[in-house]
Amino acid sequence: MKKIFLSLTLLLATMQLFAQDNGVEMADQLRKDGKIYVVVTCIVIILVGLLAYLFSIDKRLKKIEKENTAKK
C-alpha cells in the first residue's frame, strides 16, 4: 500500500512539471544565432574523449588481468 501511495504521489508531483509551458529561450536564441552547433560540437568532443579514455582504461585493465592470470 505504501508503494502505491508513493508512486501516485510522485506521479502527481511530476504532472505539475508538464503543465508548465515556458519554452527554452536560451536554446531558441542559440539556434537562431547558429551557436547551438558550437555547443553540440563541444558536447560531442567531450563525450568522445570520455569514451576513448574509458576504452583505454579497459584495454589496460584487460592486459593487467591477463598478466595476472598467467602468473598463477
CORKAGI-V81989 format. One record per residue. RES is the residue in one letter. PHI is phi in whole degrees, -180 to 180 (* if undefined). Layout:
<<RES/PHI> <RES/PHI>>
This chain:
<<M/*> <K/-65> <K/-65> <I/-66> <F/-64> <L/-65> <S/-63> <L/-65> <T/-64> <L/-66> <L/-64> <L/-68> <A/-67> <T/-79> <M/-65> <Q/-65> <L/-67> <F/-74> <A/-75> <Q/-79> <D/-125> <N/-109> <G/-65> <V/-84> <E/-69> <M/-64> <A/-66> <D/-64> <Q/-67> <L/-63> <R/-66> <K/-66> <D/-82> <G/82> <K/-85> <I/-63> <Y/-69> <V/-67> <V/-64> <V/-64> <T/-63> <C/-62> <I/-64> <V/-64> <I/-62> <I/-64> <L/-66> <V/-65> <G/-62> <L/-64> <L/-64> <A/-62> <Y/-62> <L/-64> <F/-67> <S/-68> <I/-64> <D/-63> <K/-63> <R/-65> <L/-66> <K/-63> <K/-63> <I/-65> <E/-64> <K/-66> <E/-66> <N/-70> <T/-74> <A/-70> <K/-74> <K/-79>>
